[in-house]
Amino acid sequence: MKSLLSALLVAVSFATPAFAASDVVTIYAADGLHDGKGSWFETQFDAFTKATGIKVQYVEGGSGGVVERVAKEKSNPQADVLVTLPPFIQRAETTGLLQPFKPTAADAIDGGDGSYQPLVNNFQNFIYNSAEIKDPPKTFDDLLGPKFKGKIQYSTPGQAGDGTAVMLQVIHAFGSKDAAFDYLKKLQDNNVGPSASTGKLTALVNKGELYVANGDLQMNMSQMTDNPNIKVFWPAGPNGEHSAMPLPYYIGLVAGAPDADNGKKLIEFLLSKEAQGAVSSVALGMPVRKDVTPTDANFTRLHDAMQGVTIWTPDWAQVLKDLPADVGRWRQATGS
């Protein structure tokens, strides 16, 4: 997921310090919504600047990485808006990194909180190289086969939101943590190793350097134009069920934001009916507003892709509580 430069968008490397000014809003965001030319973030930021005169300074990183950066800057906040995946948005709230803000769209959105709201609905998945593998692996156990030796990689649990979702999905699929970590220990024989970014794995799968990687539906569907060999799939657990967990992008206002008023305006803009109406057609995600029902072809593609997949929702409060211990068990099991 790569940042782009445009006349109205200032994209910076993750190491470059943000700056505050009355005509600027700074957003730290997990990768995914700024992929490719004409991405949803790019088009919405341009429209926001045109409507308000406020330039958007965009800083991108992994789901956990952007929260860590906000935490490091807590005594001198640089970001105004934070966009990340669960459970990292919950971590940001519980550690005092967000301030209460209820946008006007909140009543039309399910799943929000006093300090954050869903921005784009999304789901965990896996991808495979359809040029090298005719049919997707049907089960998690299929991934243990010899043809996948050195051809599987997934992003790091506890660091990447999508990687954390892999760990949670395996626990759900296998029915217990003991069985899940035993499986992940076996999978390590075929795993290339940890990756801080999920988005970077897509090109490796497309080129055939990897056969299978993890991802999320919005990101991977939006990447297919530039990566025509990738396809999404959901392997079944021991009970034969193909399942997926919701993995929405959340948005919140950073505590002590240097340009909080501009941050509020950006959040309102991105949750507006107009912006949400373009989520599926441009970003290949699903809008969060209950009063927005897209009819575009991409919305249909998303629904068709998930036929036969059972949706389950984690208890995010419990996930956050258990995360340090679970990541510790994952590291022990995989030697990472």
Secondary structure by P-SEA (a helix, b strand, c coil): cbbbbcccbbbbcccbbbbbcccbbbbbbccccccccccaaaaaaaaaaaaccbbbbcccccaaaaaaaaaaacccccccbbbbccaaaaaaaaaccccccccccccccccccccccccbbbbbbcccccccccccccccccccccccccccccccccccaaaaaaaaaaaaaaccaaaaaaaaaaacccccccccccccaaaaaaaccccbbbbcaaaaaaaccccccbbbbbbbccccccccccbbbbbbbcccccaaaaaaaaaaaaacaaaaaaccccccccccccccccccaaaaaaaaaaccbbbbbcaaaaaaaaaaaaaaaaaaaacc
